[in-house]
Amino acid sequence: MDILEEASNFETAKMSHMSTSDRVTASREAKRLILEINEIYKKTQDSNLMDVMKRLTAKKKRIDIRLKGRPDSGL
């Protein structure tokens, strides 16, 4: 499965010292990977695919927080 190799490479890629455009690109790539893996998961119901999607989603959330900034607390 080629998509799992791409997901593995994305997971292990360093995300420090990225420009804003690099973060946008990484966020879009994560979304693409998650959606493609989800299509395969719908057919196979393989729990390993769900684990990969969860890890990618966590990494995407961290990237998105850096892009959008943290919400103000109570203001």
MODA-V946538 format. One record per backbone hydrogen bond with DSSP energy under -1.0 kcal/mol. NH is the residue of the N-H (numbers start at 0). CO is the residue of the C=O. Records with the same first field share a line. If there is no record, write none. Layout:
BEGIN
NH = CO, CO
END
This chain:
BEGIN
5 = 1
6 = 2
7 = 3
8 = 4
9 = 5
10 = 6
11 = 7
22 = 18
23 = 19
24 = 20
25 = 21
26 = 22
27 = 23
28 = 24
29 = 25
30 = 26
31 = 27
32 = 28
33 = 29
34 = 30
35 = 31
36 = 32
37 = 33
38 = 34
39 = 35
40 = 36
41 = 37
43 = 39
44 = 40
49 = 45
50 = 46
51 = 47
52 = 48
53 = 49
54 = 50
55 = 51
56 = 52
57 = 53
58 = 54
59 = 55
60 = 56
61 = 57
62 = 58
63 = 59
64 = 60
65 = 61
66 = 62
67 = 63
68 = 64
73 = 71
END
